[in-house]
Amino acid sequence: MSDINRKSPESLQDRLEQVQELLSRHRLVEDLVHKQEGQHQELVEHLVHQQNLVELQRKLDELHPADVAYILESLPLDERLAVWQLVKAERDGDILLEVSDAVRETLIADMDSHEIIAAANTLDADELADLAPDLPRDVVRELMDSLDAQQRDRLKSALSYDEDQVGALMDFDMITIRDDVSLEVVSRYLRRFDALPDHTDKLFVVDTEGLLKGVLPIKKLLVSSPDALVVDVMSDDPVIFDPADDAGDAAQAFERYDLVSAPVVDNLGRLCGRLTIDEMVDYIREESEAEVLNAAGLREEEDIFASVWKSVRNRWAWLAVNLCTALIASRVIGLFENAIEQLVALAALMPIVAGIGGNSGNQTITMIVRGIATGQVQVAHGRRLLRKETGVALINGLFWGVVLAAIALLLYGSVPLAVVLMAAMTLNMLLAACMGVFIPLIRLRLGGDPALGSSVLITAITDSGGFFIFLGLATVFLL
């Protein structure tokens, strides 16, 4: 059995460690050579320098562009740029497409306009559309001038759509055939290609005006009689997309129908591109990452090795919101200072009420945001979801309230305190359930991102609400 080169996370991590070791060794040897004196110092330094860099470059050449991108993202800025200089120029474009937006910005800033244009010229129009927003405007204009008419039109078409529309994700590398030819003719036509476009699982059947008539799956081509006509074998009702369709809806359709590729047609029915599974996987991953970041109040994906100032700018907005909500919570506690002085147990128990409420609210808001992302939840479902989530919160609140009340009774021996604690727990979980439904649906209704800052907001509300409910009930019924 032949050996297979498996690109597992472990082997990739090993490669990263090897690159870091070579960089460390290179710096160490350079420091030692610098300390030596003599007429051959310059020659020795050059030889050592070349030896280490050649070995490092050889390791980089063995890796897939996505793996090189992973290594670049995992290195501090100075080491990242040193490794980037060793990447062969013809691979620059592919690697720039693979790295995150934040890291891509640092790499492009280290390149001059000629290097950027040389890298971009190795890419197709749909790939250029992904890269163009991060390029300097003068470079984009110069790049446009260097393209042929067809590539320029395709690039303009892709750039005319928003990044969350199908038109921005479609590619133009596809094979079209006519419906009045035999499968034998189609097979001979395909053998003229050196290689088929990636993810080609079907051929697109069009008429003389470019209107889509159907699709011919490759598996049908392989098993059907060579004398059969395309029109008799093709599927005339494929899943199709419009360039203006939402990319999230397209991603769900790819998952639902197990698609590998799908045609994109305009409002006149003309074939203008195709969607492929790799673009959909990338889109889903990016959306998932953005959702996680937004839930924590981060505005954008952050380079883990970015400068302090860039990281501060990315994080400050929701920290400011969090500070305001924390001040509100502290003032709520301040309203009941006398009650806390008279019954110190309140100070020990109130964080429990607030913490459990926050956790419950985060569970609710996570489910609602996920439902919105998959298209299963709409604003019209608000009332039904509210009834369901308040029912869940009521049962959980009563059950865990009883558990907490029993613990408080053992610790403090006060039945009234235990009852107040159970009531506060139940009421705060009901508040958390309501806010967990309202916050994302209101943001959806207003056209915002339902996930943006959701965990920050729900925690702030349940903290302040939990303190107010618990201390208020204690003041009324215990003091």
Salt bridges, closest charged atoms under 4 A:
GLU21 OE2 - ARG25 NH2 3.58
GLU30 OE2 - HIS26 NE2 3.45
GLU30 OE2 - HIS49 ND1 3.24
GLU45 OE2 - HIS34 NE2 3.42
GLU55 OE1 - ARG25 NH1 3.92
ASP61 OD2 - LYS88 NZ 3.48
GLU62 OE1 - ARG15 NH1 3.34
GLU62 OE2 - ARG58 NH1 2.98
GLU79 OE2 - ARG27 NH1 2.93
ASP101 OD1 - ARG104 NH1 3.51
GLU105 OE2 - LYS310 NZ 3.27
ASP134 OD2 - ARG104 NH1 2.54
ASP171 OD1 - ARG274 NE 3.12
GLU184 OE2 - ARG188 NH1 3.65
GLU184 OE2 - ARG191 NH2 3.83
ASP201 OD2 - LYS202 NZ 2.99
ASP266 OD2 - ARG270 NE 3.31
ASP278 OD1 - HIS199 NE2 3.77
GLU289 OE2 - ARG285 NH1 3.45
GLU302 OE2 - ARG315 NH2 2.58
ASP303 OD2 - ARG80 NH1 2.75
GLU389 OE2 - LYS388 NZ 3.12
